[in-house]
Amino acid sequence: MSRLHAVREADLDAIAAGAVVLGCGGGGDPRLFVEMLRPLMTSTSVEVIAPDQLPSGAMIMPVGIVGSALALEEQLPSGHEFADTAAALTRWTGKRPTAVMTFEGGGLNALSGIAAALALGIPVVDADLLGRAMPRLDHFSLAAAGLELCPVTLAQPGGLITVVDGVDVLGAEVAVRSLIGRTSGWGALAIASIDARTVQEACIPGTLSRAYELGQHVGTLGSWREIAESSGGRVMGTGRVRAVRRSRPNAGDRRGNVILEHDSAVIRVEFESEFLTVASDGEMIATCPDIVTLLDVRTGAFVSCESVHQGQDVAVLVLAGPQWWAEDVSRLKVVGPRAFGIDHDAVLMEAQ
C-alpha cells in the first residue's frame, strides 16, 4: 500500500471515493467534507504522519463527527466545531494535541481528521480506531485494548459545548448519543489525547492511505466488475433484492437486513447503520470487521443501507479488514458479529 505523506486539494476526491468503500453502506457522504475543504486547500496542504513516525512526546487527539448524517446535511458545519471541541478538551485536560486523527476511517469521517488538522494547524495521523465505519463508540480499538475514552468533548452547531467525563466507554456512548438526540442531531467529538505508543499499539494504522489508494483505483471506474476487481475484494454474489427489512426506523433503530437471490441461493446481508454480515442459504460467509459493501450492477455505484431497495440488482463485495482486529480473538468481541447481537463467530478474509 502506498503511503500518503500530505493531503492536497487534488487528493480529496480519491480519499472520498475510498471512504465510500470503507463506509460499508453508511458513515455519511464524504463529499460533504470535500466541498467544505476544497476552497480551503487550494494553496495549502495537510501533513500526514504514519504512526511509526510519531515522536515519543506526541499527543494525538482522535476526532470525528457523531450523530445523523442527514442532520449534518440539513444543518451544515460553521467550520468552528473541530477547533471548539479541541479547545474545550485542551482546557479540561491541560493536554494540547500535537496532531489529530480521525476515529472512523470510513464515510465522511475519513476526512474529518483532515478538517480538524486544517482548523488547528497541526498534522493528521494516518490511523483510526476502526478501519471502516461502525455505528458506536464502544466499537473503537481503544475499547478493545481495554482503554477508556473519557474525557470527551462535544461541540454542536449553535455553539453548545459539552464535556463528558467519569464514565466508561459504554457510558460515553450513551451520554453522547443522548445529548445529540435531544439537541442538534450531530456534533464534533474529540476524545482525550493519546500518546504515540498508544497509537502504535491500540489503533488501526494506514486507514487514510488505504482510502486514498482505494479511491485511486475505483473512483474513476463505472463498471461494478471493474470496481470489484480493482478493489482487491471478493464478490460473494449478485442478484435482485427481494426484500429489505428495517427495524423501527422512526424510533432511531437502524438495524435490518437485505435479502437477494443469487442463482439458486438466498443471500442475506445484515446491517446496523453499516453492512455487517453476509450469509448464503443460512451459512455465514463474511462478517465485520471485514469491509462489506453493495454495488449497483447497473450503475456501478456503491449502495447505502438507507438507499437499498426492493427490485435493485446488486453485487455483494467484501474486502479484507485491518489485520489489527484479526491478531487477537478477544478484539473481535468488540467488532465481530456478536457485538451486534448476531450469534456467530467472525468469518474473515485474509487480513490486509
Secondary structure as GFF3:
##gff-version 3
##sequence-region A 1 352
A	DSSP	beta_strand	6	7	.	.	.	ID=ss1
A	DSSP	three_ten_helix	9	11	.	.	.	ID=ss2
A	DSSP	alpha_helix	12	22	.	.	.	ID=ss3
A	DSSP	alpha_helix	31	37	.	.	.	ID=ss4
A	DSSP	three_ten_helix	38	40	.	.	.	ID=ss5
A	DSSP	beta_strand	46	49	.	.	.	ID=ss6
A	DSSP	three_ten_helix	51	53	.	.	.	ID=ss7
A	DSSP	beta_strand	59	67	.	.	.	ID=ss8
A	DSSP	alpha_helix	69	74	.	.	.	ID=ss9
A	DSSP	alpha_helix	81	93	.	.	.	ID=ss10
A	DSSP	beta_strand	99	102	.	.	.	ID=ss11
A	DSSP	three_ten_helix	107	111	.	.	.	ID=ss12
A	DSSP	alpha_helix	112	120	.	.	.	ID=ss13
A	DSSP	beta_strand	124	125	.	.	.	ID=ss14
A	DSSP	beta_strand	127	128	.	.	.	ID=ss15
A	DSSP	three_ten_helix	137	139	.	.	.	ID=ss16
A	DSSP	alpha_helix	141	144	.	.	.	ID=ss17
A	DSSP	beta_strand	152	155	.	.	.	ID=ss18
A	DSSP	beta_strand	161	164	.	.	.	ID=ss19
A	DSSP	alpha_helix	169	181	.	.	.	ID=ss20
A	DSSP	beta_strand	186	191	.	.	.	ID=ss21
A	DSSP	beta_strand	194	195	.	.	.	ID=ss22
A	DSSP	alpha_helix	196	202	.	.	.	ID=ss23
A	DSSP	beta_strand	204	205	.	.	.	ID=ss24
A	DSSP	alpha_helix	207	218	.	.	.	ID=ss25
A	DSSP	alpha_helix	224	231	.	.	.	ID=ss26
A	DSSP	beta_strand	234	246	.	.	.	ID=ss27
A	DSSP	three_ten_helix	249	251	.	.	.	ID=ss28
A	DSSP	beta_strand	255	262	.	.	.	ID=ss29
A	DSSP	beta_strand	265	272	.	.	.	ID=ss30
A	DSSP	beta_strand	275	280	.	.	.	ID=ss31
A	DSSP	beta_strand	283	287	.	.	.	ID=ss32
A	DSSP	beta_strand	291	296	.	.	.	ID=ss33
A	DSSP	beta_strand	302	303	.	.	.	ID=ss34
A	DSSP	beta_strand	313	319	.	.	.	ID=ss35
A	DSSP	alpha_helix	323	326	.	.	.	ID=ss36
A	DSSP	three_ten_helix	329	331	.	.	.	ID=ss37
A	DSSP	alpha_helix	332	335	.	.	.	ID=ss38
A	DSSP	three_ten_helix	337	340	.	.	.	ID=ss39
###
